[in-house]
Amino acid sequence: MTEADVLEWLRVCFDPELPVNIVDLGFINRVAVGNDDRAVGDETRYRVLIEVTMRAPNEEREAMLLGQISNRLAGIRQISRAEVAITWEPSWTAERMSPSARRQLGLDRPSSDGLVQIRL
């Protein structure tokens, strides 16, 4: 299991207010994957640590997002333990978004009056 695997699995988790997944929004700061030597059974199992940065503090949105991530990781058979933590450093900025996210939100298209519009 790799960081890329975990990021791909998290592409089904979305910010509750935006129609873009958290990976493309740039919310994932860190993914750490390691063997879980305490796991029971013959199959290799992994422990995963995810650090997430949000756009802005909001307890309800944070709880929803952490719940999505935790539920998604709990559904992956190879993962025996997962920890998800919110961190505010480095802070999130729009520059962290992927080109795909920027296109989805209309950030790369100037509006007719020269301002950028974001569709929510």
FIZASE-498937 format. One record per residue (C-alpha): residue number from 0; residue in one letter; chain; x, y, z. Coordinates in Angstrom, 1 decimal, padded with zeros to 4 digits. Example, Ala and Ser with C-alpha at 12.3 -4.5 7.8 and 13.67 -1.06 7.14 Angstrom:
BEGIN
0,A,A,012.3,-004.5,007.8
1,S,A,013.7,-001.1,007.1
! end
This chain:
BEGIN
0,M,A,000.0,000.0,000.0
1,T,A,001.3,003.4,-000.9
2,E,A,000.4,007.1,-000.3
3,A,A,-000.9,007.2,-003.9
4,D,A,-003.3,004.3,-003.1
5,V,A,-004.7,006.2,-000.1
6,L,A,-005.0,009.4,-002.1
7,E,A,-006.9,007.6,-004.8
8,W,A,-009.3,006.1,-002.2
9,L,A,-009.9,009.5,-000.7
10,R,A,-011.1,011.0,-004.0
11,V,A,-014.6,010.0,-003.1
12,C,A,-014.6,012.4,-000.1
13,F,A,-015.9,015.9,-000.7
14,D,A,-015.9,019.2,001.0
15,P,A,-019.6,019.5,002.2
16,E,A,-019.8,022.9,000.5
17,L,A,-018.0,022.4,-002.8
18,P,A,-018.5,019.8,-005.5
19,V,A,-014.8,018.8,-005.6
20,N,A,-013.0,016.0,-003.8
21,I,A,-010.6,016.8,-000.9
22,V,A,-007.5,015.5,-002.7
23,D,A,-008.0,017.9,-005.7
24,L,A,-008.9,020.7,-003.3
25,G,A,-005.5,020.3,-001.7
26,F,A,-006.8,019.5,001.8
27,I,A,-004.5,016.5,002.3
28,N,A,-001.2,017.6,003.9
29,R,A,000.3,014.3,004.7
30,V,A,-000.3,010.6,004.2
31,A,A,001.8,008.1,006.2
32,V,A,001.5,004.4,005.6
33,G,A,003.2,001.7,007.6
34,N,A,002.9,-002.0,008.3
35,D,A,000.7,-002.7,011.4
36,D,A,002.7,-005.3,013.3
37,R,A,-000.1,-005.5,015.9
38,A,A,-002.7,-006.6,013.3
39,V,A,-004.1,-010.1,013.8
40,G,A,-004.0,-012.7,010.9
41,D,A,-001.7,-013.7,008.1
42,E,A,-002.5,-010.9,005.7
43,T,A,-000.4,-007.8,005.7
44,R,A,-002.3,-004.9,007.3
45,Y,A,-001.5,-001.3,007.4
46,R,A,-001.8,001.7,009.6
47,V,A,-002.5,005.0,008.0
48,L,A,-002.1,008.6,009.3
49,I,A,-003.8,011.4,007.4
50,E,A,-003.3,015.1,008.1
51,V,A,-006.0,017.4,006.7
52,T,A,-006.1,021.2,006.3
53,M,A,-009.5,022.8,005.9
54,R,A,-010.4,026.0,004.1
55,A,A,-011.6,027.6,007.4
56,P,A,-012.5,026.5,010.9
57,N,A,-016.1,025.2,011.1
58,E,A,-016.9,022.5,013.6
59,E,A,-019.8,021.0,011.6
60,R,A,-017.9,020.8,008.4
61,E,A,-014.8,019.4,010.1
62,A,A,-016.9,016.7,011.7
63,M,A,-018.5,015.8,008.4
64,L,A,-015.2,015.7,006.6
65,L,A,-013.4,013.7,009.2
66,G,A,-016.3,011.3,009.3
67,Q,A,-016.2,010.8,005.5
68,I,A,-012.4,010.1,005.6
69,S,A,-012.7,007.7,008.6
70,N,A,-015.6,005.8,007.0
71,R,A,-013.8,005.5,003.7
72,L,A,-010.6,004.2,005.3
73,A,A,-012.6,001.8,007.5
74,G,A,-013.9,000.2,004.3
75,I,A,-010.5,-000.7,003.0
76,R,A,-009.7,-004.3,004.0
77,Q,A,-005.9,-003.8,004.1
78,I,A,-006.1,-000.9,006.6
79,S,A,-006.3,-002.1,010.2
80,R,A,-005.8,001.3,011.9
81,A,A,-006.3,004.8,010.6
82,E,A,-005.8,008.2,012.3
83,V,A,-007.2,011.4,010.8
84,A,A,-006.1,014.8,012.2
85,I,A,-006.8,018.4,011.3
86,T,A,-003.8,020.7,011.2
87,W,A,-003.9,024.4,010.4
88,E,A,-000.2,024.7,009.4
89,P,A,000.5,025.1,006.6
90,S,A,-002.8,027.0,006.1
91,W,A,-004.9,026.2,003.0
92,T,A,-004.8,028.5,000.1
93,A,A,-006.4,028.3,-003.4
94,E,A,-002.9,027.6,-004.9
95,R,A,-003.1,024.1,-003.3
96,M,A,-005.9,023.1,-005.7
97,S,A,-005.2,020.9,-008.6
98,P,A,-005.8,022.2,-012.2
99,S,A,-008.9,019.9,-012.3
100,A,A,-010.4,021.5,-009.1
101,R,A,-009.7,025.0,-010.5
102,R,A,-011.5,024.1,-013.7
103,Q,A,-014.5,022.6,-011.8
104,L,A,-014.9,025.7,-009.7
105,G,A,-014.4,028.0,-012.7
106,L,A,-011.3,029.7,-011.2
107,D,A,-009.3,029.7,-014.5
108,R,A,-011.9,031.5,-016.5
109,P,A,-012.2,035.2,-016.2
110,S,A,-015.8,036.5,-016.1
111,S,A,-017.1,039.0,-018.6
112,D,A,-016.3,041.9,-016.1
113,G,A,-012.8,040.7,-015.4
114,L,A,-013.5,039.1,-012.0
115,V,A,-013.3,035.4,-011.2
116,Q,A,-016.6,033.7,-010.3
117,I,A,-016.9,030.7,-008.1
118,R,A,-019.9,028.4,-008.6
119,L,A,-021.1,026.8,-005.4
! end
